[in-house]
Amino acid sequence: MIGLADCNSFYASCEKLFRPDLRGRPVVVLSNNDGCIVALSAEAKALGIRRGEPYFRCRTQLERGHVAVFSSNYTLYQDMSDRTVEILRSLACDVQPYSIDESFFSLPGGTDPETYAGRLYNTLKRRTGLTISVGIARTRTLAKVANHMAKHTRGWMVLREEDERAVLASTAVSEVWGVGWRYQATLVSLGLKTALDLACMDERRLQRFPVTFRRTVAELNGVACIESLPDVRRSFISGISFSVPKTSLAQIMQTLSCHCRNLSSKMARRNLAASEVFVQLGTDRFAEDYRLLECSAALPRASNYAPDLLAAVKPALEAVFVPGLRYKNSRVGVFGLCPLECRQWSLFDDESRIEAARKRDTMAALVGQRGDLRTLTDSFGDKRRICRSEFLSPCYTTRWSDIPGAG
């Protein structure tokens, strides 16, 4: 059987973990530059606050509800995620992180699923301080359904084969992993409102959908089609919203240098290199003349060195930039990721070029390990400095000066 461990309201839970005074109080976490709500606690949801709501629009409602507001503290969230995965690996088999707050796993041989699920739930809660729901079922998609049900019951659930149809009948089709908003309207128009309706979908009608969707339906029927998750990341994206609109090419280029530095560190820590970059600029999405401009460019050779990324980003920006527009956000993505040792060299890369590229790899690795190291990338912007983080919490677990004290 397959299990799924999911941290409930993860960002908000991390903020409440080191603040006992926030127990029972609604909490929301804002996006980069304190733009909009990206995470909220159960108490905040009960107040009618919605994810994605711009902060400036709901600020009065938050103050009226005595909601604690935090800027995104990704250093804290990633460290708590790593700790949770490490504990889970000591208790389960074949642990595969799916996102920052979710991991699939297999049960150790010879264990009773009911006893194991309860013990795992209690152990994770005791050793992390976070509330982590556990769902166990025959397939990954069914484990997702079981996990969703566990959040509203005792915190853990084992979905046995004889109970699957009853549980699927009480699960909305929009809650099925792999469906969501993409297919919800289409399925409802076909009269498919529950997960059980989807599982019993007519075969001829099912053939009209993509193969990934058909796998979801098969998994609802207990046929394991998603055997494993990819171990290697396919892409990374770095984005930021501006508190004050930017209009000049130089201003935008400075923000893109922040993204390149951030993406370089992420890839270097994982020993990966990118072969393609992607640039995206957006104006105010709440305005009637909203514009979203994007362009991609290939690197001469795969790299994770920030100056190499910026060299590819610059012509892409110049191709997409429209003078006169007031830009509110920018994003840079890297794609075509591969391990550094698997990087392909061209016929024109002689020994001197290969040696120079390897030196750049070493420089990127040093910056990735020591973000405070003075390097050639010091001329690049620092995302942490240009982001507005008015409500940023301390890095309780990764910075000595921020370790909470007793009393």
Residue pairs with C-beta under 8 A, 6 or more apart in sequence:
1 106
1 107
1 113
1 136
1 137
1 138
1 158
2 104
2 105
2 106
2 136
2 137
2 138
2 139
2 140
2 142
2 143
2 224
3 92
3 104
3 105
3 106
3 107
3 117
3 120
3 134
3 135
3 136
3 143
4 98
4 102
4 103
4 104
4 105
4 134
4 135
4 136
4 140
4 143
4 144
4 146
4 147
5 84
5 88
5 102
5 103
5 105
5 120
5 124
5 132
5 133
5 134
6 101
6 102
6 132
6 133
6 134
6 135
6 147
6 151
7 13
7 81
7 84
7 101
7 102
7 130
7 131
7 132
8 42
8 130
8 131
8 132
8 133
8 151
9 39
9 40
9 41
9 42
10 39
10 77
10 80
10 81
10 100
10 101
10 130
11 29
11 38
11 39
11 70
11 72
11 77
12 27
12 28
12 29
12 39
12 40
12 41
12 44
12 70
13 41
13 130
13 131
14 73
14 76
14 77
14 80
14 130
15 22
15 27
15 29
15 68
15 70
15 73
15 76
15 393
16 22
16 23
16 27
16 41
17 80
17 129
17 130
18 393
18 394
18 396
18 404
19 68
22 68
24 43
25 43
25 66
25 67
25 68
26 40
26 41
26 43
26 44
26 46
26 47
26 49
26 65
26 66
26 67
26 68
27 40
27 41
27 43
27 44
27 67
27 68
27 69
27 70
28 37
28 39
28 40
28 41
28 44
28 49
28 62
28 67
28 68
28 69
28 70
29 37
29 38
29 39
29 40
29 70
29 71
29 72
30 36
30 37
30 38
30 55
30 69
30 70
30 71
30 72
30 391
31 37
31 38
31 72
31 241
32 72
32 239
32 240
32 241
32 387
33 240
33 241
33 242
33 243
33 387
33 388
33 389
34 55
34 71
34 243
34 388
34 389
34 390
34 391
35 54
35 55
35 241
36 52
36 53
36 54
36 55
37 49
37 50
37 51
37 52
37 53
37 55
37 58
38 51
38 52
38 72
39 51
40 49
40 51
44 65
44 67
47 61
47 65
47 67
49 58
49 61
49 62
49 65
49 67
54 286
55 62
55 69
61 67
62 69
69 391
70 391
70 392
70 393
71 388
71 389
71 390
71 391
71 392
71 393
72 389
73 392
73 393
73 395
75 395
75 398
76 393
76 395
76 396
76 397
76 398
77 100
78 100
79 395
79 397
79 398
80 128
80 130
80 397
81 97
81 100
81 101
83 128
83 397
84 103
84 124
84 128
84 130
84 132
85 95
85 97
85 103
87 123
87 124
87 127
87 128
88 95
88 103
88 105
88 124
89 95
91 120
91 123
91 124
92 105
92 106
92 107
92 108
92 120
93 105
93 106
93 107
93 108
94 104
94 105
94 106
95 103
95 104
95 105
96 103
96 104
96 105
96 228
96 229
96 231
97 103
98 104
98 229
104 140
104 143
104 229
107 113
107 116
107 136
108 116
113 136
113 158
114 158
116 136
117 134
117 136
117 156
117 157
117 158
118 156
120 134
120 156
121 132
121 133
121 134
121 155
121 156
124 130
124 132
124 134
125 131
125 132
125 155
131 155
132 155
133 147
133 150
133 151
133 155
133 156
134 147
134 150
134 155
134 156
134 157
135 143
135 144
135 145
135 146
135 147
135 148
135 149
135 150
135 156
135 157
135 159
136 143
136 146
136 156
136 157
136 158
136 159
137 143
137 145
137 146
137 158
137 159
137 164
138 159
138 161
138 164
138 222
138 224
139 219
139 220
139 222
139 223
139 224
139 225
139 226
140 177
140 219
140 224
140 226
141 176
141 177
141 178
141 216
141 219
141 220
141 226
142 159
142 164
142 219
142 220
142 222
143 159
144 176
144 177
145 159
145 167
145 168
145 171
145 175
145 176
145 177
145 195
145 220
146 157
146 158
146 159
146 167
147 157
148 171
148 175
149 157
149 159
149 167
149 171
150 156
150 157
159 167
161 222
164 222
165 196
167 195
168 194
168 195
168 196
168 199
168 220
169 194
169 195
169 196
170 194
171 194
171 195
171 196
172 193
172 194
172 195
173 179
173 184
173 187
173 188
173 192
173 193
173 194
173 195
173 197
173 198
174 180
174 181
174 184
175 195
176 195
176 198
176 216
176 220
177 216
178 212
178 213
178 215
178 216
179 187
179 198
179 213
179 216
183 209
183 213
187 193
187 197
187 198
190 205
191 197
192 198
192 201
195 220
198 216
198 217
198 220
199 217
199 220
199 221
201 217
206 214
206 217
207 214
215 225
215 226
218 225
219 225
219 226
232 272
232 337
232 338
232 339
233 270
233 272
233 337
234 335
234 337
235 333
235 334
235 335
235 337
236 263
236 266
236 267
236 274
236 333
236 334
236 337
237 278
237 331
237 332
237 333
237 334
238 258
238 259
238 262
238 263
238 331
238 332
238 333
238 383
239 259
239 280
239 329
239 330
239 331
239 332
240 255
240 258
240 259
240 329
240 330
240 331
240 383
240 386
240 387
241 328
241 329
242 255
242 327
242 328
242 329
242 330
243 388
245 283
245 284
245 326
245 327
245 328
246 252
246 255
246 326
246 327
247 324
247 325
247 326
247 327
249 317
249 318
249 321
249 323
252 281
252 317
252 321
252 327
252 330
253 314
253 317
254 381
254 386
255 330
255 381
255 386
256 279
256 310
256 313
256 317
256 330
256 332
257 306
257 310
257 379
257 380
257 381
258 380
258 381
258 382
258 383
258 386
259 313
259 330
259 331
259 332
259 383
260 306
260 307
260 309
260 310
260 313
260 332
260 380
261 306
261 367
261 377
261 380
261 381
261 382
261 383
262 383
263 274
263 304
263 306
263 309
263 332
263 334
264 304
264 305
264 306
264 309
264 364
264 367
264 368
264 377
265 364
265 367
265 368
265 371
266 368
267 273
267 274
267 304
267 334
267 337
267 364
267 368
268 304
268 361
268 364
268 365
268 367
268 368
268 369
269 368
269 369
271 339
271 340
271 341
271 365
272 304
272 337
272 338
272 339
272 340
273 302
273 303
273 304
273 337
273 338
273 339
273 340
273 343
273 361
274 299
274 302
274 303
274 304
274 309
274 334
274 335
274 336
274 337
275 298
275 299
275 301
275 302
275 335
275 336
275 337
275 338
276 296
276 297
276 298
276 299
276 334
276 335
276 336
277 296
277 297
277 299
277 309
277 312
277 313
277 316
277 332
277 333
277 334
277 335
278 294
278 295
278 296
278 316
278 331
278 332
278 333
278 334
278 335
279 294
279 295
279 296
279 297
279 313
279 316
279 317
279 320
279 330
279 331
279 332
280 292
280 293
280 294
280 330
280 331
280 332
280 333
281 292
281 293
281 294
281 317
281 320
281 321
281 325
281 327
281 329
281 330
281 331
282 290
282 291
282 292
282 293
282 327
282 328
282 329
282 330
282 331
283 289
283 290
283 291
283 292
283 325
283 326
283 327
283 328
284 290
284 326
284 328
285 328
291 322
291 325
293 320
293 321
293 322
294 320
295 316
295 317
295 319
295 320
296 316
296 335
297 312
297 313
297 315
297 316
298 312
299 308
299 309
299 312
300 346
301 343
301 344
301 345
301 346
301 349
301 357
302 336
302 338
302 340
302 343
302 344
303 309
303 357
303 360
303 361
304 340
304 361
304 364
305 360
305 361
305 363
305 364
306 364
306 367
306 377
306 380
307 360
307 376
307 377
308 360
309 332
309 334
310 380
313 332
340 361
345 354
349 357
363 375
363 376
366 373
366 375
367 373
367 375
367 377
394 402
394 404
395 402
396 402
396 403
396 404
